[in-house]
Amino acid sequence: MKDTGAVETKVSAVFFIVRVCYASGMNPNPNPMKTVVILGASDKVERYSNKAQKLLMEHGYAVVPVHPTLGMTEGVPVVHSLREVPRNPDVLTVYVRLETSSELGEEILLLLPKAVIFNPGTENPELERKLEEARIRVVRACTIMLFSTGRFERVMFPEPSV
């Protein structure tokens, strides 16, 4: 049996540093990559949020998985609350039911994402209205389908009209 103590210590240290960065409002990723927050992240490979996380990472996006109890998903430390996420991420993609997103509505508004994707089954008309009133772009789409059709970048980051 392998001694995994050293690996667990290193992972814990990295997780601690990332959490301190998030808590201080500093993005621990020094690259100017676009940041996508995954609300309802999962470590279960069959879940759509996990599949979306893999796609986002494969395409070079910095991901911030959010889940109240998970520690790590796909090698990325999970934050337990939207309050721990640095403000103004590029995209928030929603994988929680209407009741949960309603409870988190104020936190989502305070996060000030540039855009919010409501994946199928997560639609929340009242929250969507509030986001639009706050001039936050709302997109009803499937994150995975946007990638599989090559439209994620075009839909989420359209060129400004001249």
Buried (B, 14 or more C-beta within 10 A) or exposed (E): EEEEEEEEEEBEEBBEEBBEBBEEEEBBBEEEBBBBBBBBBBBEEEBBBBBBBBBBBEEEBBBBBBBEEBEBBBEBBBBEEBEBBBEEBBBBBBBBEBEBBBEBBEBBBEBEBBBBBBBEEBBBEEBBEBBEEEEBBBBEBBBBEBBEEEEBEEBBBEEEEE
